[in-house]
Amino acid sequence: ECSGYNAGGYVKGEFYFNNNDLYFVYLINDPYQSPRTENRYYFKNGKMIRWLAGSDEREVSRSDSSFSDEGKRIMALGDELRSKYQPPRTLRD
């Protein structure tokens, strides 16, 4: 989980990995001057397979012009987090 404030408001992201592979992301954007937005992203084999936008969880079509770009953007954020924050080692490591 990562969160913070930027010039526009509060942002929170939850990134879920399985065997070092990103499979789910939950992002909340709570701007100062606009309504809060929520997005849920689902990944498989390094590609976004589903995107639910807004509090009503409206499904964004894969044919939507922003689907591919948004998937790449979120995957890049996940890659950056994974490179900076390695999971804790277990006793067997």
C-alpha positions in Angstrom: 0.0 0.0 0.0 1.2 3.5 -0.8 -0.5 6.8 -0.2 0.2 10.5 -0.1 -0.8 14.0 -1.0 0.0 15.8 -4.3 -0.9 19.2 -5.7 -4.4 17.9 -6.5 -5.3 16.0 -3.4 -4.9 12.6 -1.8 -4.0 9.4 -3.6 -3.9 5.9 -2.2 -2.9 2.7 -4.0 -3.0 -0.9 -3.0 -0.8 -3.2 -5.2 -1.2 -7.0 -4.9 1.5 -9.4 -6.2 1.6 -13.2 -6.4 5.0 -14.8 -7.0 6.3 -11.3 -7.9 3.6 -10.9 -10.5 1.1 -8.0 -10.3 -2.5 -9.3 -10.3 -4.6 -6.5 -8.7 -4.5 -2.8 -8.1 -7.0 -0.6 -6.2 -6.5 3.1 -6.6 -8.3 5.9 -4.9 -7.9 9.5 -6.0 -9.5 12.1 -3.7 -8.9 15.5 -5.3 -9.5 18.7 -3.4 -11.9 20.2 -6.0 -13.6 17.1 -7.5 -15.4 14.0 -6.4 -13.4 11.0 -5.2 -12.7 8.3 -7.9 -11.9 4.7 -7.4 -10.4 2.3 -10.0 -9.8 -1.5 -9.8 -7.3 -3.1 -12.2 -6.9 -6.8 -12.8 -3.8 -8.3 -14.5 -2.7 -11.7 -15.8 0.6 -12.6 -17.4 1.8 -8.9 -17.3 -1.3 -7.5 -19.1 -4.4 -5.7 -17.8 -7.4 -7.9 -18.4 -10.1 -5.9 -16.6 -10.7 -2.4 -15.4 -13.5 -1.3 -13.2 -13.8 2.5 -13.0 -15.6 4.6 -10.4 -17.5 3.9 -7.3 -20.2 2.2 -9.4 -17.5 -0.2 -10.7 -18.3 0.5 -14.4 -16.4 -1.9 -16.6 -14.2 -0.2 -19.1 -14.1 -2.1 -22.4 -10.8 -3.5 -23.7 -11.6 -1.7 -27.0 -11.7 1.7 -25.2 -8.9 3.8 -26.5 -7.6 4.4 -22.9 -7.6 0.7 -21.8 -4.1 -0.2 -23.2 -2.4 3.0 -22.1 -3.9 2.8 -18.6 -2.8 -0.8 -18.2 0.7 0.1 -19.2 0.8 3.0 -16.8 -0.5 1.0 -13.9 1.9 -1.9 -14.7 4.8 0.6 -14.7 3.8 1.8 -11.3 3.7 -1.8 -10.1 7.1 -2.5 -11.6 8.5 0.6 -9.8 7.1 -0.4 -6.5 8.3 -4.0 -6.8 11.8 -2.8 -7.6 11.9 -0.6 -4.5 10.1 -2.8 -2.0 11.1 -6.4 -2.0 9.0 -8.8 0.1 10.3 -9.7 3.6 12.5 -12.7 3.6 11.2 -15.9 5.2 13.2 -18.2 7.5 13.9 -20.5 4.5 15.5 -17.7 2.4 
